[in-house]
C-alpha cells in the first residue's frame, strides 16, 4: 500500500507540474501580464490538491467535439466553493465531478473566484 500511495502522490504532483507548464508555455507573453478579467467555464474536475499550499483545482472543459481546454487555478480563502447553493470545503469536490469554475488571470497566477459543484 505504501508504494501505491507514493506513486499516486508522485503522479498527482506530475499532473500539476505538467498543467502549470502547459499553461505557462501556451499563453502569449501579453496574456501573462495582469489581466484581471474573470472567466467562467463548465467542465469536469480532473484534479484537486488540498495537500499542498496553495490549494488548486484543475477543470477540463470542452471547446468543440475534438478540442478541450484545461484550466488550473489556485484556491484561496477568498474562493467561494458551493454545492446546491451551500458553502462547502474544497476537500468535498471530487475528481470526475462537474463544476462551474469562475476564475481570474492575474500577474501572479490564475485564481479561482467561485467553484460551483453540480
N, C-alpha and C positions, 0 to 999 in steps of 0.2 A: 504494500500500500504506500509506503514512503516514497519509493521510486516513481510510481504513477503520479503521486501528488506533486513531486518535484518537477516531473515532466510537464504536468498541466500548468504549473506556475510559470515554467520557462516558456511554454508555448503562448500563454496569455501575455507575458511581457514582450515576446517576439511580435505578437499581433499588434500590440500598441505601438511598438517601435516602428513597424512597417507602415502602419496607418499614418503615424506622425510624419515619417519621412516622405511618404507619397503626397500627403497634403502640402508639405513644405516645398517639395520639388515641383509639383504640378501647378502651384499658384504662381502667376506672374508677379514680378517684383512689386508692381504697383498695388497688387491685392494684399501684399503682406503688410502694408502700412496700415495705420489706424483707419479703419473704415467706419466702425460704429453703427452700421446698418444691421437691422435684425432680419433674420431669415427663418422660415418655417418649413419643415419637411415632415412627411409622414412615411414611416417605414418600420423595418424590423430591427430590433436590438441585436447586434452581433457580439457586443462585449460590454461589460460593466466592471469597473475596477473601483472597489471600495477599500482594498487592502493597502493602497499607497496614496499619498497626498501629492498632487491634487487628485481627487476622485475624478473619474472620467466615464463617459458613455460613448459608444460608437453605434451609429444607426446607418443601415443601408436602405436607400430609398430608390425606387425605380424611376428612371428618367424616360425610358422608352422600353419597347419589348425586349431589346437585347443590350440595354445600357443602364447601369446603375451608378449611383453616386454614394460614396461613403463619407459620413461626417463624424469626426471625433471631436468631442467638446469636453472642456473642464467643467466640473460641477462644483460650485462653491456654496457657501452659506446663504447667498442671495438667490440661488436657484430654487424655483418653486417646483416641487415634484408632487403630482397628484394622480389619484386613481378614483374615477367616478366622482370627481369634484371634491374629494377629501385629500388633505395633505398626507403624504406617506414618505418614508425614508427611501433613499436611493437603493439601499440594500434589498428592497422589495421588488425592484424591477429585475426581470429575468431575461436571459438570452432567449431569443425567439419570439418575444412579446412584441406586439405592435404598439407604437407610440407616435405622438406628435412631439417634435422637438423644435423649440424656438431657440435660436442661438444668435450670438453677435460676434462678428470678427473684429478683433482689436489688435493693436500693435503687438501685444504680448501673448496673443493666442486666440483660440476660439472658445467662447464661454457659453454654457447652457443657461438660458434665462428661465425657460419653462419646459418641463417634461411631463406630458400627459399620457398616462397609460390608458389603454382602451379597456 
